[in-house]
Amino acid sequence: MNSVMCRSYSVYWLLLVAAACSGCGHAAGKDSAGNGLPGTKAVTSTGSDATPAPLSVVCTTAQVADMLENIGGSHVKVVALMGPGVDPHLYKATPGDIRRLKRADVIFYSGLHLEGRLAAVLEKLAEKKPAVAVTAGVRDHQPQRLRSAPEFAESYDPHAWFDVGLWADCAEYAAGKLIELDPAHAADYRANADRYVAQLKDLDRWCRERILEIPEKQRVLVTAHDAFGYFGRAYGIEVHGLQGISTADEADLGALNDLVRLLVSHRIKAVFIESSVPRKSITSLIEGCDAAGHQVVIGGELFSDAMGNPGTPEGTYVGMVQYNVNEIVNALK
């Protein structure tokens, strides 16, 4: 990137961050992770007829938005910034995003540096209004449950939603923060959260049972980038990604050759593309296996960093997980 482009890019981000700081509401948060939110007053949005209006909740990813919709019910109006096929690692805030974030009563995001390029905006907004990372409770109190990310100093793999049991604990944390912000509806939030967490625990058990249908030697999941580490650890399947934890990482030739050897030696039948990651590297992997005399097919397209279209089963967190597991099991067993 030449010096003129670098200066232009820097100016763009300075303007976005400055826009995020100006005109925000006055509900105070503690920090960008949403830890504690001391001194935060209950948000009391009202409609023109003085009837309490739903809380305006802006979420970064669809996974987080689905969580807040289930917990908040009719007391929240949830907007997700990132839709189907969007890569959160590379996502850049638009002026429209800034306006939505500024108008929100509260912001919920995934955290653990998932929202890479959006992080600076979120940090600035957290100085003016509540901004909660749903993974902050696990990070602060049970960091041993998080996967380390060697490429990020003192950081963790952000793809926590692929361990459904871990995501259920994130939902508990988000519910607690929502109750702090809107105690008038605490009983409803608590009941909704209990119902949602019970559903996730059932899903967690179902995932374990389905993966056991794959013969043990065939439990090898190869995808475009290293998003499924939590999934592999939770459900007993070996996981490999051509790219690293962030899609900003490039797949190198050595990694591709190593995976070719693995697929050939284990006679693995299928590899998987992802809805939010270009399939070019996976195509190269298939060609490498073919040159080595082993046929590998694309077992399906998995939802990794983004969910499916709204209104479809894959457009919900539970439906997305079920879809992914069914694709993996049917292709590998």
Secondary structure, 3 states (H helix, E strand, C coil): CCHHHHHHHHHHHHHHHHHHHCCCCCCCCCCCCCCCCCCCCCCCCECCCCCECCEEEEECCHHHHHHHHHHHHHHEEEEECCCCCCCCCCCCCCHHHHHHHHHCCEEEECCCCCCHHHHHHHHHHCCCCCEEECCHHHHHHCHHHCCECCCCCCCECCCHHHCHHHHHHHHHHHHHHHHHHCHHHHHHHHHHHHHHHHHHHHHHHHHHHHHCCCCHHHCEEEEEECCCHHHHHHHCCEEEEEECCCCCCCCCHHHHHHHHHHHHHHCCCEEEEECCECCHHHHHHHHHHHHCCCCCEEEEEECCCCCCCCCCHHHCHHHHHHHHHHHHHHHHC
